[in-house]
Amino acid sequence: MTSIKVALAGASGNLGPAVLKQLLDAGFDVTILTRQGSDKTFDSRAHIAQVDYESLDSLKAALSGQDAVVSTLNVGVVPLRTHLRLIDAAAATGVKRFIPSEYGCDTKNPLTAKLPVFGDKIDVHEHLKNVAQQSGLSYSVLITGPFLDWGLEHGFVLNLAGPAALYDGGDRRISTTTLAGIGKGIVGILNNLEATKNSTLYINEARVTQNELLEFSGKSIETNVVKTTDLEQDAFAELAKPAPNPEIFVPKFILRAIFGERFGSLFDSEKLSNDLLGVKTLSKEELRGLIPQ
């Protein structure tokens, strides 16, 4: 049983519950950071610390004595200053490792990094690097591709309720990971602190196309081809409006990054840290099991 103390921010979001389960199952001593006044309930194995994310002192008090901070706060929805303040609090209290809310698309790819929707993530990276150079805090950036099970359940990776948009024809092979798989990757980082220090790490549980997922589903549904260049153009057009709607431009930019050519959506095999972090590749049967019925 490990004695590493881990503070988890964002435990109630899309990814947070799966990460919390993996951390607890791996035996970590987990403290969940929740907003003051929150009435949300969590696994009784975890400790709860209510914090004011606008207060550096509040965050420092909650992080005192912690070895690592894992953030699954939604970048782009939660203000950038909150992410930066959490990093500053971690550094000020002697936290050894910070895992930012990265995951998802390959923001180390120049084309992806230029998309406006990833600007806050890039700023978090730069702040982490600067803080690490001036303190005892180190970091690990984990890139996973889109959330496979969540993306199927919500019709984002592939809308199996139909009609299904096949981006650039549906044959672009992408790297993708389940929510639980991301949690396992985070556990792997915390179990290998020296090997993952100040590093960007890539994992994937599947390397699959939309058309393959459609075949696995066994469903016969209407499909239409959507060009990701059109998605990017539409997203920039929305962004140029006086009051742009994030619900319109954000998913279009993300889909461009996932399925667009040369956006790094299929990770080079030599980049993968699956073996180091204990993340396995899903079998075809396991992939079929993720398909919503």
C-alpha positions, -999 to +999 in steps of 0.1 A: +000+000+000+015+033-011+017+062+013+018+089-014-007+117-006-026+130-037-048+160-040-074+157-068-091+188-082-121+183-104-133+150-091-169+155-101-164+163-138-164+140-168-130+125-161-127+131-124-148+102-110-128+076-131-095+091-120-106+091-084-116+054-086-082+044-101-063+064-075-082+049-046-081+014-060-043+018-063-041+026-026-032+063-027-042+086+001-065+109-018-079+143-008-106+158-030-106+195-034-142+208-036-155+243-038-167+258-006-204+250+001-204+220-023-228+192-012-214+166-036-206+132-022-177+110-030-162+076-022-158+074+016-122+063+011-112+098+001-107+129+023-125+161+015-110+196+016-133+225+008-113+253-009-118+288-023-102+285-058-099+323-059-077+323-028-040+313-029-040+309+009-070+286+009-053+264-017-020+264+002-038+253+033-055+224+015-023+213-003+000+214+028+015+179+033+004+166-001+029+149-024+011+153-057-017+173-073-038+158-101-060+183-119-090+172-140-106+207-139-120+216-173-095+238-191-113+265-210-144+264-187-125+269-154-106+303-158-069+301-166-060+320-134-075+292-114-052+266-130-022+288-125-031+296-089-033+259-082+002+254-096+015+282-075-001+268-044+014+234-051+049+249-055+046+270-023+037+240-002+064+216-013+043+194-035+066+171-055+045+165-087+018+183-106-003+166-133-022+193-151-056+189-168-041+180-202-052+146-216-070+148-249-054+161-281-017+164-288-010+200-279+027+194-286+017+192-323+022+228-337-010+227-357-030+217-327-013+242-304-023+270-328-060+263-324-075+289-301-093+264-280-060+250-266-045+284-257-051+279-219-034+245-220-004+260-237-002+287-210-005+261-182+025+242-198+046+273-199+037+283-163+045+248-151+079+249-168+088+282-153+076+272-118+095+239-120+127+258-128+123+279-097+110+254-071+110+218-061+078+212-081+080+188-110+053+180-136+040+153-159+018+161-189-003+132-200-017+131-236-043+104-242-063+113-273-101+117-271-120+100-243-132+068-261-161+056-239-173+091-231-170+101-268-191+071-279-217+076-252-222+112-260-220+108-298-188+129-300-163+104-314-191+088-334-228+094-332-242+059-332-278+072-328-274+086-363-269+103-386-232+098-380-207+124-392-177+107-407-149+133-405-128+135-436-144+102-446-141+083-413-108+065-421-085+087-401-068+064-375-066+081-341-052+073-307-078+072-280-082+061-243-111+054-220-117+074-188-105+045-167-074+041-189-065+077-183-069+071-146-045+041-149-020+063-168-021+088-139-015+060-114+014+049-135+030+084-134+027+085-096+042+051-093+071+062-115+079+097-104+116+097-114+110+083-149+082+107-156+097+138-141+091+170-162+080+150-191+052+148-217+039+112-219+016+096-244-007+067-240-035+050-260-057+020-254-069+019-291-058+031-325-090+030-344-110+047-372-146+059-371-155+034-398-140+006-377-161+017-347-191+017-369-184-018-380-179-030-344-213-016-335-230-038-361-255-009-367-267+003-400-272+040-397-272+070-420-238+087-424-225+119-440-190+130-447-179+162-430-146+180-439-126+190-409-113+220-428-150+232-429-153+227-392-122+248-386-135+275-409-169+275-392-152+277-357-132+307-367-163+324-381-181+319-349-152+331-329-151+363-349-187+372-338-192+399-311-205+373-287-192+339-299-209+308-286-183+283-271-208+255-276-204+260-313-167+268-318-151+246-291-163+212-304-155+222-340-119+230-331-115+199-310-129+177-338-105+193-362-076+184-339-088+148-334-096+140-371-077+165-391-047+155-412-012+162-396-027+172-363-009+144-345-040+124-336-023+091-341+006+089-317+039+075-330+045+041-314+079+051-301+063+080-282+040+057-262+045+051-225+019+024-222+044-001-208+059+022-183+025+034-170+008+000-171-018+009-197-029-020-219-043-021-255-080-030-257-089-061-277-115-060-304-139-076-280-133-050-254-138-023-280-171-038-290-181-038-253-177+000-252-203+005-280-236+018-266-265-005-274 
